[in-house]
């Protein structure tokens, strides 16, 4: 029953939040005194040209009417027209989504696969030399600017050693789009040479993005394991003669992971934030790169489209994580 | 007095926090005395095209950039920009966010709910996404970076202070002072605020680190102070077309960002261990 309440609560919270986000992005573009029209056609345009463009973009209507048009458009998945390419923003964004999702999912997988064991080992050997070394490593992960790490990786592994491709998703055009996820597409057509090339292109961006995400996972796993180790059920199991390995990697880890799962929303936030700069450095054709291209071209609509799009996705992920948390933690639903 | 002595003693026992404090003190001194410490103090605005892209040497510790300016000197002046952005934007966020959190936490009613809803919306989206949107609309300038960071960061403090005020409100000492006839203002400022201040201090320290990283991202994307500003993120962005030959061009500004953020994170973690009694207890279990 309690689970149903969480579900309904979350869904009821979604609607005003998404609405509020749209109101904020609208306020940023329309209330802050800036002239998007001048940015597009330049300062020297004739008044007639300015008026024509304003009419085309709907900027000549009253503010309230503009907001209604903006909202109804967003609700239909219409993010407006790019000021730079003059193409629908939603088309461009959706075309770039697979690249970003592929990068994020692989990154998340790597970060979890590395972060959880490191967190457990760090906690089990707490205050040992190993623990201190691992903590320096993870604390550093939260202090490094991703774009700098990306550039250093490129400099060392691509330019000096020549081990990895410098940038891009693939050499040439890549597999014919079936799902848009290159790993999946290469597997479907059975082109393993292509698959190898796709994976080689992913190594550096994934490592760059995974480092701070892993650092966060290590911190929460370590704290969770430490808390679980000192709890009564572990003392009981030790007294019953369970092997320590089983206690740690089965019972303690399961209890510690609940805390880590609740942080997946936070980790997705880190991934989204880092994807903007990492995609730029590695010329990865995802939505982060789209945001930067829009910035460079003074495309206000494109930037706002990116903000709303990633914002809504992030809100949905967090709602999902909360529901998931209710499912796996029996204390939440009791 | 007893508490302060206890905190100070704890602090000097905690070597990690001390390292953080040393780094931050060094940063502040460098920012203040950049004009004296810089080997080429004029190189923020003057260029020497004949010396461009030279590697590190005794004349140029960190090499020179595309304009032939001394990167070491520019990094020192960049510290001023970093400190200014971080202190003002975190300061503004605290000044806006904390009072709102106190009021929303102390009073019940639709207005409190509204305030928290608004801050929830901001928190529902990664800070950098809204900061990019605002900075892009306002145009590249240091005050716009500060505005973009403050406007997106205050809800974080509201949320923190709201939760702690709610918890504190039902404590006996608050009820006692209300019963003695203390005004709401007096209760909030003299009784609740001091009791939740340790959390605010810890978060402010950690927030400085994350704000410096976010500001560097804005600079890297070209949304920070315009050229020829020695802002660190912008310098790294400029360096990209001169790789792999001019490795020093990207390396040293990034190292500066790393050191400074590390300093704030270490100090923040140390302060949390010292100031937060809950953690203190769990730490003593942590043998």
Interface residues (C-beta under 8 A of the other chain):
Chain A: X16 X17 X20 X21 X24 X25 X28 X29 X32 X34 X126 X127 X139 X140 X142 X143 X144 X145 X146 X147 X148 X149 X151 X152 X154 X155 X159 X160 X226 X227 X230 X269 X270 X272 X273 X276 X277 X280 X281 X291 X292 X294 X295 X296 X298 X300 X303 X304 X306 X307 X310 X311 X314 X315 X318
Chain B: X117 X118 X120 X121 X122 X124 X125 X126 X127 X128 X129 X130 X132 X133 X134 X136 X137 X138 X139 X209 X213 X216 X217 X220 X221 X222 X223 X233 X236 X237 X239 X240 X243 X244 X247 X250 X251 X253 X254 X257 X258 X261 X262 X265 X266 X269 X282 X285 X286 X287
